[in-house]
Amino acid sequence: MSMLTQAEEISLITRANDDGSAFDELYNYYFPRVYNYVHYRVSDSHVCEDLTSQIFEKLFSRLNYYQSGKATFSAWLFSIARHTIVDYYRRQARTQDTSLEISVDFIDSEPDPSNVVAFNETQQHLLKALASLTQRERDIIALKFWSGSSNREIATLTDISESNIAVILFRAMRRLRMILESQGDKYLWLKR
């Protein structure tokens, strides 16, 4: 699906309360971004699917409360997503590091075992490097790279200025690069 203009998005939101097909369009447009964000934050794929469903159920039931003058729709939606994930972890009584599972789709149905081993090793190094970041840095990275949110949308969600978001991202990515470079040349492709 191509990018929605703000006018198209507002039109869909307005119609979605009465027209299921308009909500379907919003769902289809935002589902991949929301799912990727939740998947980044939650390690269990079944929990990820459940939380993503809950997010869209909340969206559907609260759609008439959205006010375009207060925030962009995507910022509002990801606010619902963030709160849903926080509520999940509160219910689980977890207070420390969220899981940082990364998924990959192998093109081949039977990938080369050496590629699988290399990928798993790289994934473990990346997860370890990500775990060295603060929770705030991991949240911002998740919003930026897994959900595809803009710095402005992230700023709205986190109550941090847009320029500060850029600085936090820059410093966090630089620190990740340094950690990965210290692990050896084979991880240098990650810094591109």
C-alpha positions as CSV (number, residue, x, y, z in Angstrom):
1,M,0.0,0.0,0.0
2,S,1.4,3.4,-0.9
3,M,1.9,6.2,1.6
4,L,-1.4,7.8,2.8
5,T,-1.6,11.6,2.7
6,Q,-2.8,13.3,5.8
7,A,-6.1,14.2,4.1
8,E,-6.6,10.5,3.0
9,E,-5.8,9.3,6.5
10,I,-8.2,11.8,8.1
11,S,-10.9,10.7,5.6
12,L,-10.3,7.1,6.5
13,I,-10.4,7.8,10.2
14,T,-13.7,9.8,9.9
15,R,-15.3,7.0,7.8
16,A,-13.9,4.1,9.9
17,N,-16.5,4.6,12.7
18,D,-19.3,3.8,10.3
19,D,-17.6,2.0,7.4
20,G,-15.7,-1.3,8.1
21,S,-13.8,-1.1,4.8
22,A,-12.3,2.2,5.9
23,F,-11.0,0.6,9.1
24,D,-9.7,-2.3,7.1
25,E,-7.6,0.1,5.0
26,L,-6.2,1.7,8.2
27,Y,-5.5,-1.8,9.6
28,N,-3.8,-3.0,6.5
29,Y,-1.7,0.2,6.2
30,Y,-0.5,0.2,9.9
31,F,-0.5,-3.5,10.7
32,P,3.1,-4.2,9.5
33,R,4.6,-1.2,11.4
34,V,2.7,-2.1,14.6
35,Y,3.5,-5.8,14.4
36,N,7.2,-5.1,13.8
37,Y,7.3,-2.7,16.8
38,V,5.6,-5.2,19.1
39,H,7.8,-8.1,17.8
40,Y,10.9,-6.1,18.6
41,R,9.6,-5.5,22.2
42,V,8.2,-8.9,22.9
43,S,10.1,-12.2,22.4
44,D,7.2,-14.6,22.2
45,S,5.5,-14.6,18.7
46,H,2.2,-15.7,20.2
47,V,2.2,-12.9,22.7
48,C,3.2,-10.5,19.9
49,E,0.2,-11.6,17.9
50,D,-2.1,-11.2,20.9
51,L,-0.8,-7.8,21.8
52,T,-1.0,-6.6,18.2
53,S,-4.7,-7.8,18.2
54,Q,-5.3,-5.9,21.4
55,I,-3.8,-2.8,20.0
56,F,-6.1,-2.8,17.0
57,E,-9.1,-3.7,19.2
58,K,-8.3,-0.6,21.3
59,L,-7.8,1.4,18.2
60,F,-11.2,0.4,16.9
61,S,-13.0,1.0,20.2
62,R,-11.3,4.4,20.7
63,L,-11.2,5.7,17.2
64,N,-13.9,8.3,17.8
65,Y,-11.6,9.9,20.5
66,Y,-8.8,10.6,18.1
67,Q,-8.2,14.4,17.7
68,S,-6.1,15.3,14.8
69,G,-5.1,18.7,16.3
70,K,-3.3,17.0,19.2
71,A,-1.1,14.5,17.4
72,T,-0.7,12.6,14.2
73,F,-2.7,9.5,13.9
74,S,0.4,7.3,13.8
75,A,1.7,8.9,17.0
76,W,-1.6,8.3,18.6
77,L,-1.7,4.7,17.4
78,F,1.9,4.0,18.6
79,S,1.0,5.6,22.0
80,I,-1.7,2.9,22.3
81,A,0.9,0.3,21.3
82,R,3.4,1.5,23.8
83,H,0.9,1.5,26.6
84,T,-0.4,-2.0,25.7
85,I,3.2,-3.3,25.9
86,V,3.9,-1.6,29.2
87,D,0.6,-3.0,30.6
88,Y,1.6,-6.5,29.4
89,Y,5.0,-6.3,31.2
90,R,3.4,-4.9,34.3
91,R,1.0,-7.8,34.4
92,Q,4.0,-10.1,33.9
93,A,5.7,-8.4,36.9
94,R,8.8,-7.8,34.8
95,T,10.8,-4.7,35.6
96,Q,14.0,-5.3,33.7
97,D,15.1,-5.5,30.1
98,T,12.5,-6.4,27.5
99,S,13.3,-9.0,25.0
100,L,14.8,-7.9,21.7
101,E,13.9,-10.7,19.4
102,I,14.8,-10.1,15.7
103,S,13.0,-12.0,13.0
104,V,14.3,-12.9,9.6
105,D,12.7,-14.5,6.6
106,F,15.1,-16.8,4.8
107,I,14.5,-16.8,1.0
108,D,15.4,-20.4,0.7
109,S,13.1,-23.0,2.3
110,E,16.3,-24.8,3.4
111,P,18.9,-22.2,4.2
112,D,22.6,-23.2,4.2
113,P,23.5,-24.3,7.7
114,S,26.6,-22.1,7.7
115,N,24.4,-19.1,7.0
116,V,22.0,-20.0,9.8
117,V,24.9,-20.3,12.2
118,A,26.4,-17.0,11.1
119,F,23.0,-15.3,11.3
120,N,22.4,-16.7,14.8
121,E,25.8,-15.6,16.0
122,T,25.3,-12.1,14.5
123,Q,21.9,-11.9,16.1
124,Q,23.3,-12.8,19.5
125,H,26.0,-10.1,19.2
126,L,23.4,-7.5,18.2
127,L,21.1,-8.5,21.0
128,K,23.9,-8.2,23.5
129,A,24.9,-4.8,22.1
130,L,21.3,-3.6,22.2
131,A,21.0,-4.8,25.8
132,S,23.9,-2.5,26.7
133,L,21.7,0.5,25.8
134,T,19.3,2.2,28.1
135,Q,15.6,1.4,28.0
136,R,14.9,4.8,26.5
137,E,17.4,4.3,23.8
138,R,16.0,0.8,23.0
139,D,12.4,2.3,22.9
140,I,13.5,5.0,20.5
141,I,15.4,2.6,18.3
142,A,12.3,0.3,18.2
143,L,10.0,3.2,17.2
144,K,12.5,4.4,14.6
145,F,13.6,1.2,12.9
146,W,11.0,-1.5,13.7
147,S,7.9,0.6,13.4
148,G,9.2,3.1,10.9
149,S,8.2,6.2,12.9
150,S,9.6,9.6,12.1
151,N,11.6,11.6,14.7
152,R,8.6,13.9,15.0
153,E,6.3,11.0,15.7
154,I,8.7,9.6,18.3
155,A,9.1,13.0,19.9
156,T,5.3,13.3,20.2
157,L,5.1,9.8,21.8
158,T,8.0,10.2,24.2
159,D,7.7,13.9,25.2
160,I,11.2,14.5,24.1
161,S,12.1,17.2,21.5
162,E,12.6,16.1,17.9
163,S,16.2,17.3,17.9
164,N,16.9,15.4,21.1
165,I,15.5,12.3,19.5
166,A,18.0,12.7,16.7
167,V,20.8,13.1,19.1
168,I,19.8,10.1,21.2
169,L,19.5,8.0,18.0
170,F,22.9,9.2,16.8
171,R,24.7,8.4,20.0
172,A,23.0,5.1,20.5
173,M,23.8,4.0,17.0
174,R,27.4,5.1,17.4
175,R,27.7,3.2,20.6
176,L,26.2,0.1,18.9
177,R,28.7,0.4,16.1
178,M,31.6,0.7,18.5
179,I,30.4,-2.4,20.4
180,L,30.0,-4.4,17.2
181,E,33.3,-3.3,15.8
182,S,35.1,-4.4,19.0
183,Q,33.6,-7.8,18.4
184,G,35.5,-8.2,15.2
185,D,35.5,-7.4,11.5
186,K,32.7,-9.8,10.6
187,Y,30.2,-7.5,12.1
188,L,31.3,-4.4,10.3
189,W,28.5,-4.8,7.7
190,L,26.0,-3.8,10.4
191,K,27.4,-0.2,10.5
192,R,26.2,0.6,6.9
